Each structure stands twice: as C-alpha cells, then as structure tokens.
Amino acid sequence: MSTRQVVMITTGGTAASRTTDAGAVPVLSAADLVPKARPGVTVHPVELMSVDSSAMTLREQFSVVRSIAESFADPDVTGIVVTHGTDTLEETAFLADLFAADPRPVVFTGAQLPADHPESDGPANIAAAVDLAIDPASRGRGVLVAMGGRVLSARGVFKSSTTAAAAFDTVNADLPRPLVADAVPSGHPARVDLLSLYPGVSAGTIASAIEQRAAGIVLAATGSGNTHPDITAQVSLAAHRGIPVVVSTRVPYGFVKPTYGGGGGGVDLARAGAVFSPWLRAPQARVALIGLLSTGADRRSVVDFFAASSPG
Ligand code: ASP
C-alpha cells in the first residue's frame, strides 16, 4: 500500500494554545500538533501563522486558501487538514470552499479546550480530521469541518456553542456549492461591511459604510429579512452607487426571502435593489461577497451566485 500524504496547515487557535497569566494564547508549533503516527500515513506540518482566529485579517484568510492551492500543486498529496481557531473558522473554511475546485479532501478542525487542559479536545479532533483527509469518501465533498465527532460541510456552517465539543451546526446540510473561481485572487481583497440591524438602528450606518468606501454591504436583518423603512432609502442609495447590498438575517435557522412590506420589509428591500441570501448567514454571505467582488464579479454574478446557493 502506498503512503497517503496529508499536509497539515496550522494557523493557531485554541488547539495550539496554552493557558498563561494573560489568557490562552497559541504557542504550540505545527510539529507539536502532528497526531500519533499511523501505518501508511505521513502528516507534513506547515506552520502558516499562529494567531487567535478572532484577530485574523482578510489577507491572512486568503493566505490560508492560497496555501491549500499550493499544497495541492503536489499530485502526491492525498488531502489537507487545516487547524484553525473556532471563532472565525466558518469564514475561512467557507472562503476555501468558494475556490475548492480540486476534489481532494480539505478538512478544517480546532478545539474548545486549550492544549494544556487535561480534557483538551484538540488531539482527537486533529486525528479525526486526518482520518477524513485520507478517506476516499471525502473526495468531492468540498471543504469539511470536523469537530467534536460531527462532520459538516463548510457551506452553511456556523459556530453554535462557545463551550460544547461539537462547536458547530449548519443552517442547511444540503446547500449546493457554486464556486466563485478556480484560481484564488492575488490582489487586495474587496472590503465588505457587515451591518447588524435592530430596533432603533441608525439609517446612517449604511451611509457611513458607503462613505468609508465599502465595495459591498451585508445586512444581518431581523426575521426573514426585514428592517425599519429608513434603512430602505439607504439601500437604494447604495444600489444607485453600484454597491451591492446583500440581505441575510440574524436568525440562525430557516429560509430568508422577501415576504413583508410596510416600507422596511423584505419586499421593500428587494425593490430598493438588495440581493437576498436565502441560506448563507451574514458572516458567510459577507465572505461570498468578498470572494465575488475580489474576482471582479458584477451585480448579475452576485445575484446568480446567491440564487445558485439555494437547494431545489
Ligand atoms: N479564540 C479562539 C480562536 O478562535 C477560540 C478557539 O479557537 O476555539 O482562535
């Protein structure tokens, strides 16, 4: 039997952290995280960065995706594991999935408990991720997230618990996987602002995103995609300036679609030019818009991408 080669890209997070007087910080090297040797499998550690994922920049997130593409340039690589902090894993894993044209497995994992905790979940999660990365059944499934015994597609995944070992859930396990492009863009990532909507929100929140030259805006609206009528005029202003506005929701589960009127309802937002994200929640809708705008997508492509992201 030939040896299966797994590249393990490490980025920091709790799996690589120890507890210090100043809080848990990533200090373990990539080599420290390599799981116990098993016959026929070689794990090659690549230490890309060592950061808390809540502090990760967009450039760093794109560098993870580039590192995956570079690793797959070697035809002998069977699969890839990425260790990542859980706080923003849903964003980086999804960004990788937007460019995942190679059928070989890519599995993101992390930990809830630091490496020096007696019950640290990192080693078991990494071992499970390596198993998935060498499993032929993982091929062609897109980027996967393995955590606490659960395996989920990166598309639709979100952090659902700050403490549970199975830290992630999915809004919909059957989301189609339209790609943004085969090649990862090398230029400046587009700036996309994510704005949360709530009773009493200032309409100026969108105006200031426009002033600060956001290339796109994502709204975490209330319910099925609704807000105050004052926001609708601002959406219209953004649309007239050619800035795409994507509507998602702050609700974790269910479909988002224009249903209500009244000036600030989803029907009004759609008429003002907003694009609806039926399933991808605001953090992943933002990542999709970044991927699209960073590869020069026009409004039609943005509309098509979100339409193609809905099952059925
Ligand atoms: N703050 C940590 C991080 O995202 C949390 C974790 O890894 O679970 O890097």
py3Dmol code that shows the C-alpha trace and the ligand (Angstrom):
import py3Dmol

protein = """\
ATOM      1  CA  MET A   1       0.000   0.000   0.000  1.00  0.00           C
ATOM      2  CA  SER A   2       1.421   3.410  -0.927  1.00  0.00           C
ATOM      3  CA  THR A   3       1.739   6.006   1.787  1.00  0.00           C
ATOM      4  CA  ARG A   4      -1.015   8.599   1.990  1.00  0.00           C
ATOM      5  CA  GLN A   5       0.376  12.132   2.311  1.00  0.00           C
ATOM      6  CA  VAL A   6      -1.549  14.655   4.395  1.00  0.00           C
ATOM      7  CA  VAL A   7      -0.498  18.306   4.582  1.00  0.00           C
ATOM      8  CA  MET A   8      -1.497  19.857   7.909  1.00  0.00           C
ATOM      9  CA  ILE A   9      -1.617  23.669   7.710  1.00  0.00           C
ATOM     10  CA  THR A  10      -1.682  25.235  11.171  1.00  0.00           C
ATOM     11  CA  THR A  11      -2.920  28.750  11.928  1.00  0.00           C
ATOM     12  CA  GLY A  12      -3.157  28.920  15.764  1.00  0.00           C
ATOM     13  CA  GLY A  13      -6.391  28.980  17.770  1.00  0.00           C
ATOM     14  CA  THR A  14      -7.211  27.024  20.914  1.00  0.00           C
ATOM     15  CA  ALA A  15      -5.876  23.706  19.571  1.00  0.00           C
ATOM     16  CA  ALA A  16      -2.395  25.315  19.600  1.00  0.00           C
ATOM     17  CA  SER A  17      -2.917  27.317  22.819  1.00  0.00           C
ATOM     18  CA  ARG A  18      -1.698  27.069  26.371  1.00  0.00           C
ATOM     19  CA  THR A  19      -3.154  28.959  29.314  1.00  0.00           C
ATOM     20  CA  THR A  20      -0.969  31.804  30.597  1.00  0.00           C
ATOM     21  CA  ASP A  21      -1.481  34.587  33.185  1.00  0.00           C
ATOM     22  CA  ALA A  22      -2.553  36.742  30.257  1.00  0.00           C
ATOM     23  CA  GLY A  23      -5.136  34.253  28.976  1.00  0.00           C
ATOM     24  CA  ALA A  24      -4.915  31.365  26.493  1.00  0.00           C
ATOM     25  CA  VAL A  25      -2.576  32.092  23.569  1.00  0.00           C
ATOM     26  CA  PRO A  26      -1.368  29.944  20.656  1.00  0.00           C
ATOM     27  CA  VAL A  27       2.186  28.790  21.384  1.00  0.00           C
ATOM     28  CA  LEU A  28       2.389  25.230  20.010  1.00  0.00           C
ATOM     29  CA  SER A  29       4.237  24.690  16.750  1.00  0.00           C
ATOM     30  CA  ALA A  30       2.803  22.803  13.773  1.00  0.00           C
ATOM     31  CA  ALA A  31       5.114  19.874  14.587  1.00  0.00           C
ATOM     32  CA  ASP A  32       3.629  19.728  18.137  1.00  0.00           C
ATOM     33  CA  LEU A  33       0.159  19.204  16.636  1.00  0.00           C
ATOM     34  CA  VAL A  34       1.014  16.242  14.391  1.00  0.00           C
ATOM     35  CA  PRO A  35      -1.063  13.274  15.617  1.00  0.00           C
ATOM     36  CA  LYS A  36       0.419   9.929  16.661  1.00  0.00           C
ATOM     37  CA  ALA A  37       1.980   8.086  13.710  1.00  0.00           C
ATOM     38  CA  ARG A  38      -0.245   5.544  11.976  1.00  0.00           C
ATOM     39  CA  PRO A  39       0.794   2.997   9.354  1.00  0.00           C
ATOM     40  CA  GLY A  40       0.696   4.195   5.765  1.00  0.00           C
ATOM     41  CA  VAL A  41       0.028   7.857   6.595  1.00  0.00           C
ATOM     42  CA  THR A  42       2.551  10.698   6.650  1.00  0.00           C
ATOM     43  CA  VAL A  43       1.485  14.084   8.012  1.00  0.00           C
ATOM     44  CA  HIS A  44       3.522  17.077   6.821  1.00  0.00           C
ATOM     45  CA  PRO A  45       3.109  20.081   9.154  1.00  0.00           C
ATOM     46  CA  VAL A  46       3.093  23.573   7.601  1.00  0.00           C
ATOM     47  CA  GLU A  47       3.070  26.400  10.131  1.00  0.00           C
ATOM     48  CA  LEU A  48       1.391  29.213   8.231  1.00  0.00           C
ATOM     49  CA  MET A  49       0.650  31.503  11.182  1.00  0.00           C
ATOM     50  CA  SER A  50      -0.060  31.349  14.884  1.00  0.00           C
ATOM     51  CA  VAL A  51      -2.965  33.642  15.726  1.00  0.00           C
ATOM     52  CA  ASP A  52      -6.240  33.713  17.584  1.00  0.00           C
ATOM     53  CA  SER A  53      -8.758  33.459  14.749  1.00  0.00           C
ATOM     54  CA  SER A  54     -10.790  36.359  16.142  1.00  0.00           C
ATOM     55  CA  ALA A  55      -7.810  38.558  15.193  1.00  0.00           C
ATOM     56  CA  MET A  56      -7.339  37.068  11.734  1.00  0.00           C
ATOM     57  CA  THR A  57      -7.241  39.525   8.843  1.00  0.00           C
ATOM     58  CA  LEU A  58      -8.803  39.044   5.441  1.00  0.00           C
ATOM     59  CA  ARG A  59      -5.336  38.839   3.912  1.00  0.00           C
ATOM     60  CA  GLU A  60      -4.485  36.027   6.349  1.00  0.00           C
ATOM     61  CA  GLN A  61      -7.702  34.216   5.457  1.00  0.00           C
ATOM     62  CA  PHE A  62      -6.817  34.434   1.755  1.00  0.00           C
ATOM     63  CA  SER A  63      -3.293  33.203   2.571  1.00  0.00           C
ATOM     64  CA  VAL A  64      -4.821  30.014   4.068  1.00  0.00           C
ATOM     65  CA  VAL A  65      -6.737  29.447   0.832  1.00  0.00           C
ATOM     66  CA  ARG A  66      -3.580  30.088  -1.208  1.00  0.00           C
ATOM     67  CA  SER A  67      -1.621  27.661   0.962  1.00  0.00           C
ATOM     68  CA  ILE A  68      -4.233  24.949   0.266  1.00  0.00           C
ATOM     69  CA  ALA A  69      -3.882  25.551  -3.501  1.00  0.00           C
ATOM     70  CA  GLU A  70      -0.064  25.450  -3.239  1.00  0.00           C
ATOM     71  CA  SER A  71      -0.180  22.157  -1.317  1.00  0.00           C
ATOM     72  CA  PHE A  72      -2.436  20.611  -3.973  1.00  0.00           C
ATOM     73  CA  ALA A  73       0.128  21.527  -6.636  1.00  0.00           C
ATOM     74  CA  ASP A  74       1.820  18.305  -5.438  1.00  0.00           C
ATOM     75  CA  PRO A  75      -0.114  15.427  -7.033  1.00  0.00           C
ATOM     76  CA  ASP A  76       1.084  13.059  -4.284  1.00  0.00           C
ATOM     77  CA  VAL A  77      -0.886  14.929  -1.608  1.00  0.00           C
ATOM     78  CA  THR A  78      -3.943  12.871  -0.606  1.00  0.00           C
ATOM     79  CA  GLY A  79      -5.686  15.519   1.453  1.00  0.00           C
ATOM     80  CA  ILE A  80      -5.253  18.596   3.645  1.00  0.00           C
ATOM     81  CA  VAL A  81      -6.061  19.360   7.274  1.00  0.00           C
ATOM     82  CA  VAL A  82      -6.254  22.980   8.450  1.00  0.00           C
ATOM     83  CA  THR A  83      -6.152  23.692  12.187  1.00  0.00           C
ATOM     84  CA  HIS A  84      -7.908  26.966  12.975  1.00  0.00           C
ATOM     85  CA  GLY A  85      -9.442  28.862  15.872  1.00  0.00           C
ATOM     86  CA  THR A  86     -13.157  28.165  16.107  1.00  0.00           C
ATOM     87  CA  ASP A  87     -14.210  31.831  16.389  1.00  0.00           C
ATOM     88  CA  THR A  88     -13.922  32.533  12.649  1.00  0.00           C
ATOM     89  CA  LEU A  89     -13.443  29.018  11.269  1.00  0.00           C
ATOM     90  CA  GLU A  90     -16.811  29.290   9.494  1.00  0.00           C
ATOM     91  CA  GLU A  91     -15.461  32.205   7.454  1.00  0.00           C
ATOM     92  CA  THR A  92     -12.051  30.821   6.432  1.00  0.00           C
ATOM     93  CA  ALA A  93     -13.368  27.302   5.728  1.00  0.00           C
ATOM     94  CA  PHE A  94     -16.142  28.780   3.572  1.00  0.00           C
ATOM     95  CA  LEU A  95     -13.670  31.076   1.759  1.00  0.00           C
ATOM     96  CA  ALA A  96     -11.615  27.959   0.955  1.00  0.00           C
ATOM     97  CA  ASP A  97     -14.778  26.191  -0.262  1.00  0.00           C
ATOM     98  CA  LEU A  98     -15.524  29.036  -2.697  1.00  0.00           C
ATOM     99  CA  PHE A  99     -12.309  28.155  -4.566  1.00  0.00           C
ATOM    100  CA  ALA A 100     -12.291  24.360  -3.903  1.00  0.00           C
ATOM    101  CA  ALA A 101     -12.135  23.061  -7.477  1.00  0.00           C
ATOM    102  CA  ASP A 102      -9.809  20.156  -6.526  1.00  0.00           C
ATOM    103  CA  PRO A 103     -11.778  17.052  -5.437  1.00  0.00           C
ATOM    104  CA  ARG A 104      -9.178  16.063  -2.843  1.00  0.00           C
ATOM    105  CA  PRO A 105     -10.385  16.448   0.761  1.00  0.00           C
ATOM    106  CA  VAL A 106      -9.788  19.599   2.812  1.00  0.00           C
ATOM    107  CA  VAL A 107     -10.801  19.333   6.480  1.00  0.00           C
ATOM    108  CA  PHE A 108     -10.825  22.215   8.964  1.00  0.00           C
ATOM    109  CA  THR A 109     -10.701  21.497  12.679  1.00  0.00           C
ATOM    110  CA  GLY A 110      -9.928  23.167  16.004  1.00  0.00           C
ATOM    111  CA  ALA A 111     -10.559  22.835  19.720  1.00  0.00           C
ATOM    112  CA  GLN A 112     -12.670  24.275  22.506  1.00  0.00           C
ATOM    113  CA  LEU A 113     -10.154  23.485  25.265  1.00  0.00           C
ATOM    114  CA  PRO A 114      -6.501  24.546  25.139  1.00  0.00           C
ATOM    115  CA  ALA A 115      -3.718  22.011  24.669  1.00  0.00           C
ATOM    116  CA  ASP A 116      -2.696  22.133  28.356  1.00  0.00           C
ATOM    117  CA  HIS A 117      -6.227  21.323  29.582  1.00  0.00           C
ATOM    118  CA  PRO A 118      -6.485  17.722  30.873  1.00  0.00           C
ATOM    119  CA  GLU A 119      -9.510  17.127  28.617  1.00  0.00           C
ATOM    120  CA  SER A 120      -8.252  19.037  25.591  1.00  0.00           C
ATOM    121  CA  ASP A 121     -10.283  18.082  22.533  1.00  0.00           C
ATOM    122  CA  GLY A 122      -7.671  19.242  20.013  1.00  0.00           C
ATOM    123  CA  PRO A 123      -5.714  15.964  19.598  1.00  0.00           C
ATOM    124  CA  ALA A 124      -8.866  13.865  18.984  1.00  0.00           C
ATOM    125  CA  ASN A 125     -10.263  16.451  16.540  1.00  0.00           C
ATOM    126  CA  ILE A 126      -6.993  16.601  14.594  1.00  0.00           C
ATOM    127  CA  ALA A 127      -6.770  12.783  14.455  1.00  0.00           C
ATOM    128  CA  ALA A 128     -10.376  12.635  13.155  1.00  0.00           C
ATOM    129  CA  ALA A 129      -9.586  15.328  10.562  1.00  0.00           C
ATOM    130  CA  VAL A 130      -6.579  13.321   9.309  1.00  0.00           C
ATOM    131  CA  ASP A 131      -8.792  10.214   9.023  1.00  0.00           C
ATOM    132  CA  LEU A 132     -11.264  12.205   6.919  1.00  0.00           C
ATOM    133  CA  ALA A 133      -8.495  13.706   4.787  1.00  0.00           C
ATOM    134  CA  ILE A 134      -7.329  10.214   3.716  1.00  0.00           C
ATOM    135  CA  ASP A 135     -10.818   8.773   3.275  1.00  0.00           C
ATOM    136  CA  PRO A 136     -11.752   8.371  -0.430  1.00  0.00           C
ATOM    137  CA  ALA A 137     -15.381   9.020   0.595  1.00  0.00           C
ATOM    138  CA  SER A 138     -14.401  12.617   1.469  1.00  0.00           C
ATOM    139  CA  ARG A 139     -13.371  13.376  -2.120  1.00  0.00           C
ATOM    140  CA  GLY A 140     -15.573  15.839  -3.999  1.00  0.00           C
ATOM    141  CA  ARG A 141     -17.486  16.866  -0.866  1.00  0.00           C
ATOM    142  CA  GLY A 142     -15.958  20.344  -0.723  1.00  0.00           C
ATOM    143  CA  VAL A 143     -14.328  21.722   2.402  1.00  0.00           C
ATOM    144  CA  LEU A 144     -15.390  19.854   5.551  1.00  0.00           C
ATOM    145  CA  VAL A 145     -15.432  20.875   9.211  1.00  0.00           C
ATOM    146  CA  ALA A 146     -14.694  18.133  11.776  1.00  0.00           C
ATOM    147  CA  MET A 147     -15.291  18.975  15.412  1.00  0.00           C
ATOM    148  CA  GLY A 148     -16.458  17.039  18.482  1.00  0.00           C
ATOM    149  CA  GLY A 149     -17.473  13.965  16.464  1.00  0.00           C
ATOM    150  CA  ARG A 150     -19.514  15.945  13.906  1.00  0.00           C
ATOM    151  CA  VAL A 151     -18.561  16.348  10.260  1.00  0.00           C
ATOM    152  CA  LEU A 152     -20.247  19.207   8.405  1.00  0.00           C
ATOM    153  CA  SER A 153     -19.871  20.858   5.039  1.00  0.00           C
ATOM    154  CA  ALA A 154     -18.215  24.287   5.345  1.00  0.00           C
ATOM    155  CA  ARG A 155     -21.123  25.783   3.405  1.00  0.00           C
ATOM    156  CA  GLY A 156     -23.781  26.792   5.891  1.00  0.00           C
ATOM    157  CA  VAL A 157     -21.723  26.003   8.973  1.00  0.00           C
ATOM    158  CA  PHE A 158     -21.682  28.350  11.967  1.00  0.00           C
ATOM    159  CA  LYS A 159     -20.277  28.304  15.489  1.00  0.00           C
ATOM    160  CA  SER A 160     -23.252  27.323  17.632  1.00  0.00           C
ATOM    161  CA  SER A 161     -21.657  26.942  21.068  1.00  0.00           C
ATOM    162  CA  THR A 162     -18.862  28.754  22.882  1.00  0.00           C
ATOM    163  CA  THR A 163     -18.279  25.653  25.019  1.00  0.00           C
ATOM    164  CA  ALA A 164     -19.699  22.393  23.558  1.00  0.00           C
ATOM    165  CA  ALA A 165     -17.198  19.987  21.988  1.00  0.00           C
ATOM    166  CA  ALA A 166     -19.431  19.820  18.892  1.00  0.00           C
ATOM    167  CA  ALA A 167     -18.987  23.569  18.448  1.00  0.00           C
ATOM    168  CA  PHE A 168     -20.626  23.900  15.019  1.00  0.00           C
ATOM    169  CA  ASP A 169     -24.018  23.449  13.464  1.00  0.00           C
ATOM    170  CA  THR A 170     -25.339  24.049   9.963  1.00  0.00           C
ATOM    171  CA  VAL A 171     -28.202  26.141   8.696  1.00  0.00           C
ATOM    172  CA  ASN A 172     -28.805  23.540   5.942  1.00  0.00           C
ATOM    173  CA  ALA A 173     -26.781  20.381   5.264  1.00  0.00           C
ATOM    174  CA  ASP A 174     -27.785  20.241   1.566  1.00  0.00           C
ATOM    175  CA  LEU A 175     -26.559  23.554   0.206  1.00  0.00           C
ATOM    176  CA  PRO A 176     -25.292  23.489  -3.374  1.00  0.00           C
ATOM    177  CA  ARG A 177     -21.671  24.585  -3.823  1.00  0.00           C
ATOM    178  CA  PRO A 178     -21.300  27.112  -6.625  1.00  0.00           C
ATOM    179  CA  LEU A 179     -17.627  28.142  -6.871  1.00  0.00           C
ATOM    180  CA  VAL A 180     -16.517  31.745  -7.202  1.00  0.00           C
ATOM    181  CA  ALA A 181     -13.464  30.822  -9.303  1.00  0.00           C
ATOM    182  CA  ASP A 182     -10.894  28.056  -9.721  1.00  0.00           C
ATOM    183  CA  ALA A 183      -7.921  30.319  -9.004  1.00  0.00           C
ATOM    184  CA  VAL A 184      -7.503  32.268  -5.753  1.00  0.00           C
ATOM    185  CA  PRO A 185      -7.194  36.028  -6.494  1.00  0.00           C
ATOM    186  CA  SER A 186      -3.852  37.601  -5.573  1.00  0.00           C
ATOM    187  CA  GLY A 187      -4.788  41.306  -5.322  1.00  0.00           C
ATOM    188  CA  HIS A 188      -6.317  43.325  -2.452  1.00  0.00           C
ATOM    189  CA  PRO A 189      -9.406  41.580  -1.055  1.00  0.00           C
ATOM    190  CA  ALA A 190     -12.542  43.717  -1.501  1.00  0.00           C
ATOM    191  CA  ARG A 191     -13.830  45.456   1.610  1.00  0.00           C
ATOM    192  CA  VAL A 192     -17.336  44.303   2.554  1.00  0.00           C
ATOM    193  CA  ASP A 193     -19.035  45.639   5.697  1.00  0.00           C
ATOM    194  CA  LEU A 194     -21.469  43.544   7.736  1.00  0.00           C
ATOM    195  CA  LEU A 195     -24.100  45.636   9.488  1.00  0.00           C
ATOM    196  CA  SER A 196     -26.422  44.313  12.154  1.00  0.00           C
ATOM    197  CA  LEU A 197     -29.994  45.632  12.150  1.00  0.00           C
ATOM    198  CA  TYR A 198     -32.141  46.067  15.266  1.00  0.00           C
ATOM    199  CA  PRO A 199     -34.937  48.302  16.565  1.00  0.00           C
ATOM    200  CA  GLY A 200     -33.566  51.843  16.780  1.00  0.00           C
ATOM    201  CA  VAL A 201     -30.726  51.286  14.288  1.00  0.00           C
ATOM    202  CA  SER A 202     -29.431  54.499  12.753  1.00  0.00           C
ATOM    203  CA  ALA A 203     -30.015  54.753   8.991  1.00  0.00           C
ATOM    204  CA  GLY A 204     -26.591  56.449   8.937  1.00  0.00           C
ATOM    205  CA  THR A 205     -24.951  53.073   9.468  1.00  0.00           C
ATOM    206  CA  ILE A 206     -25.223  52.325   5.731  1.00  0.00           C
ATOM    207  CA  ALA A 207     -24.290  55.910   4.752  1.00  0.00           C
ATOM    208  CA  SER A 208     -21.068  55.645   6.754  1.00  0.00           C
ATOM    209  CA  ALA A 209     -20.194  52.282   5.153  1.00  0.00           C
ATOM    210  CA  ILE A 210     -20.675  53.961   1.746  1.00  0.00           C
ATOM    211  CA  GLU A 211     -18.547  56.970   2.828  1.00  0.00           C
ATOM    212  CA  GLN A 212     -15.829  54.616   4.020  1.00  0.00           C
ATOM    213  CA  ARG A 213     -15.726  53.093   0.523  1.00  0.00           C
ATOM    214  CA  ALA A 214     -17.175  49.674   1.246  1.00  0.00           C
ATOM    215  CA  ALA A 215     -17.265  47.726  -2.018  1.00  0.00           C
ATOM    216  CA  GLY A 216     -20.260  45.768  -0.730  1.00  0.00           C
ATOM    217  CA  ILE A 217     -22.579  45.616   2.278  1.00  0.00           C
ATOM    218  CA  VAL A 218     -24.213  42.662   4.041  1.00  0.00           C
ATOM    219  CA  LEU A 219     -27.160  43.209   6.356  1.00  0.00           C
ATOM    220  CA  ALA A 220     -27.931  40.865   9.245  1.00  0.00           C
ATOM    221  CA  ALA A 221     -31.596  41.888   9.147  1.00  0.00           C
ATOM    222  CA  THR A 222     -34.373  40.840  11.511  1.00  0.00           C
ATOM    223  CA  GLY A 223     -36.595  37.826  10.853  1.00  0.00           C
ATOM    224  CA  SER A 224     -36.946  36.720   7.224  1.00  0.00           C
ATOM    225  CA  GLY A 225     -35.074  39.845   6.054  1.00  0.00           C
ATOM    226  CA  ASN A 226     -36.808  42.967   7.390  1.00  0.00           C
ATOM    227  CA  THR A 227     -35.896  46.296   8.951  1.00  0.00           C
ATOM    228  CA  HIS A 228     -37.036  49.906   9.527  1.00  0.00           C
ATOM    229  CA  PRO A 229     -38.233  51.898   6.469  1.00  0.00           C
ATOM    230  CA  ASP A 230     -35.386  54.440   6.952  1.00  0.00           C
ATOM    231  CA  ILE A 231     -32.891  51.708   6.048  1.00  0.00           C
ATOM    232  CA  THR A 232     -34.652  51.058   2.725  1.00  0.00           C
ATOM    233  CA  ALA A 233     -33.756  54.507   1.369  1.00  0.00           C
ATOM    234  CA  GLN A 234     -30.106  53.867   2.269  1.00  0.00           C
ATOM    235  CA  VAL A 235     -30.168  50.511   0.493  1.00  0.00           C
ATOM    236  CA  SER A 236     -31.491  52.339  -2.552  1.00  0.00           C
ATOM    237  CA  LEU A 237     -28.653  54.878  -2.310  1.00  0.00           C
ATOM    238  CA  ALA A 238     -26.052  52.087  -2.166  1.00  0.00           C
ATOM    239  CA  ALA A 239     -27.683  50.316  -5.113  1.00  0.00           C
ATOM    240  CA  HIS A 240     -27.603  53.538  -7.179  1.00  0.00           C
ATOM    241  CA  ARG A 241     -23.899  53.872  -6.455  1.00  0.00           C
ATOM    242  CA  GLY A 242     -23.332  50.314  -7.698  1.00  0.00           C
ATOM    243  CA  ILE A 243     -22.569  48.943  -4.211  1.00  0.00           C
ATOM    244  CA  PRO A 244     -24.221  45.521  -3.811  1.00  0.00           C
ATOM    245  CA  VAL A 245     -26.274  45.106  -0.635  1.00  0.00           C
ATOM    246  CA  VAL A 246     -26.948  41.507   0.418  1.00  0.00           C
ATOM    247  CA  VAL A 247     -29.702  40.765   2.941  1.00  0.00           C
ATOM    248  CA  SER A 248     -29.293  37.897   5.413  1.00  0.00           C
ATOM    249  CA  THR A 249     -30.755  37.504   8.878  1.00  0.00           C
ATOM    250  CA  ARG A 250     -29.677  37.424  12.481  1.00  0.00           C
ATOM    251  CA  VAL A 251     -31.873  34.296  12.987  1.00  0.00           C
ATOM    252  CA  PRO A 252     -29.822  31.053  12.960  1.00  0.00           C
ATOM    253  CA  TYR A 253     -32.193  28.710  11.070  1.00  0.00           C
ATOM    254  CA  GLY A 254     -34.680  28.912   8.197  1.00  0.00           C
ATOM    255  CA  PHE A 255     -35.125  30.452   4.772  1.00  0.00           C
ATOM    256  CA  VAL A 256     -34.699  34.189   4.099  1.00  0.00           C
ATOM    257  CA  LYS A 257     -36.966  35.672   1.444  1.00  0.00           C
ATOM    258  CA  PRO A 258     -38.814  38.889   0.698  1.00  0.00           C
ATOM    259  CA  THR A 259     -42.178  38.421   2.422  1.00  0.00           C
ATOM    260  CA  TYR A 260     -43.217  41.576   4.261  1.00  0.00           C
ATOM    261  CA  GLY A 261     -43.986  45.105   3.100  1.00  0.00           C
ATOM    262  CA  GLY A 262     -44.583  48.250   5.158  1.00  0.00           C
ATOM    263  CA  GLY A 263     -41.597  50.227   3.923  1.00  0.00           C
ATOM    264  CA  GLY A 264     -38.837  48.230   5.592  1.00  0.00           C
ATOM    265  CA  GLY A 265     -39.946  44.707   4.807  1.00  0.00           C
ATOM    266  CA  GLY A 266     -38.054  42.283   2.620  1.00  0.00           C
ATOM    267  CA  VAL A 267     -40.269  43.163  -0.358  1.00  0.00           C
ATOM    268  CA  ASP A 268     -39.267  46.840   0.044  1.00  0.00           C
ATOM    269  CA  LEU A 269     -35.569  45.973   0.426  1.00  0.00           C
ATOM    270  CA  ALA A 270     -35.658  43.827  -2.710  1.00  0.00           C
ATOM    271  CA  ARG A 271     -37.379  46.640  -4.642  1.00  0.00           C
ATOM    272  CA  ALA A 272     -34.690  49.033  -3.402  1.00  0.00           C
ATOM    273  CA  GLY A 273     -32.100  46.795  -5.080  1.00  0.00           C
ATOM    274  CA  ALA A 274     -30.988  44.441  -2.301  1.00  0.00           C
ATOM    275  CA  VAL A 275     -29.955  40.872  -3.177  1.00  0.00           C
ATOM    276  CA  PHE A 276     -31.302  38.186  -0.831  1.00  0.00           C
ATOM    277  CA  SER A 277     -29.119  35.417   0.586  1.00  0.00           C
ATOM    278  CA  PRO A 278     -31.680  32.649   1.115  1.00  0.00           C
ATOM    279  CA  TRP A 279     -29.490  30.412   3.293  1.00  0.00           C
ATOM    280  CA  LEU A 280     -25.953  31.691   3.845  1.00  0.00           C
ATOM    281  CA  ARG A 281     -25.933  33.649   7.094  1.00  0.00           C
ATOM    282  CA  ALA A 282     -24.404  37.108   7.336  1.00  0.00           C
ATOM    283  CA  PRO A 283     -20.761  36.084   8.100  1.00  0.00           C
ATOM    284  CA  GLN A 284     -20.673  33.623   5.165  1.00  0.00           C
ATOM    285  CA  ALA A 285     -22.727  35.928   2.893  1.00  0.00           C
ATOM    286  CA  ARG A 286     -20.040  38.556   3.571  1.00  0.00           C
ATOM    287  CA  VAL A 287     -17.258  36.095   2.689  1.00  0.00           C
ATOM    288  CA  ALA A 288     -19.105  35.150  -0.534  1.00  0.00           C
ATOM    289  CA  LEU A 289     -19.440  38.825  -1.500  1.00  0.00           C
ATOM    290  CA  ILE A 290     -15.746  39.389  -0.735  1.00  0.00           C
ATOM    291  CA  GLY A 291     -14.820  36.413  -2.919  1.00  0.00           C
ATOM    292  CA  LEU A 292     -17.084  37.607  -5.726  1.00  0.00           C
ATOM    293  CA  LEU A 293     -16.012  41.264  -5.670  1.00  0.00           C
ATOM    294  CA  SER A 294     -12.323  40.335  -5.295  1.00  0.00           C
ATOM    295  CA  THR A 295     -12.578  38.395  -8.555  1.00  0.00           C
ATOM    296  CA  GLY A 296     -14.310  41.257 -10.391  1.00  0.00           C
ATOM    297  CA  ALA A 297     -17.885  39.924 -10.281  1.00  0.00           C
ATOM    298  CA  ASP A 298     -20.635  42.272 -11.463  1.00  0.00           C
ATOM    299  CA  ARG A 299     -24.129  42.600  -9.974  1.00  0.00           C
ATOM    300  CA  ARG A 300     -25.535  39.873 -12.233  1.00  0.00           C
ATOM    301  CA  SER A 301     -22.905  37.397 -10.962  1.00  0.00           C
ATOM    302  CA  VAL A 302     -23.699  38.334  -7.350  1.00  0.00           C
ATOM    303  CA  VAL A 303     -27.422  37.722  -7.954  1.00  0.00           C
ATOM    304  CA  ASP A 304     -26.679  34.436  -9.746  1.00  0.00           C
ATOM    305  CA  PHE A 305     -24.325  33.207  -7.006  1.00  0.00           C
ATOM    306  CA  PHE A 306     -26.869  33.665  -4.211  1.00  0.00           C
ATOM    307  CA  ALA A 307     -29.663  32.156  -6.336  1.00  0.00           C
ATOM    308  CA  ALA A 308     -27.439  29.133  -7.079  1.00  0.00           C
ATOM    309  CA  SER A 309     -26.650  28.756  -3.353  1.00  0.00           C
ATOM    310  CA  SER A 310     -30.192  27.652  -2.568  1.00  0.00           C
ATOM    311  CA  PRO A 311     -31.202  23.981  -2.804  1.00  0.00           C
ATOM    312  CA  GLY A 312     -34.057  22.967  -5.095  1.00  0.00           C
TER     313      GLY A 312
END
"""
ligand_1 = """\
9
LIG
N -10.452 32.494 20.329
C -10.106 31.189 19.800
C -9.835 31.334 18.319
O -10.742 31.443 17.565
C -11.223 30.231 20.054
C -10.985 28.827 19.565
O -10.031 28.507 18.901
O -11.831 27.974 19.877
O -8.705 31.329 17.907
"""
view = py3Dmol.view(width=600, height=400)
view.addModel(protein, "pdb")
view.setStyle({"model": 0}, {"cartoon": {"style": "trace"}})
view.addModel(ligand_1, "xyz")
view.setStyle({"model": 1}, {"stick": {}})
view.zoomTo()
view.show()
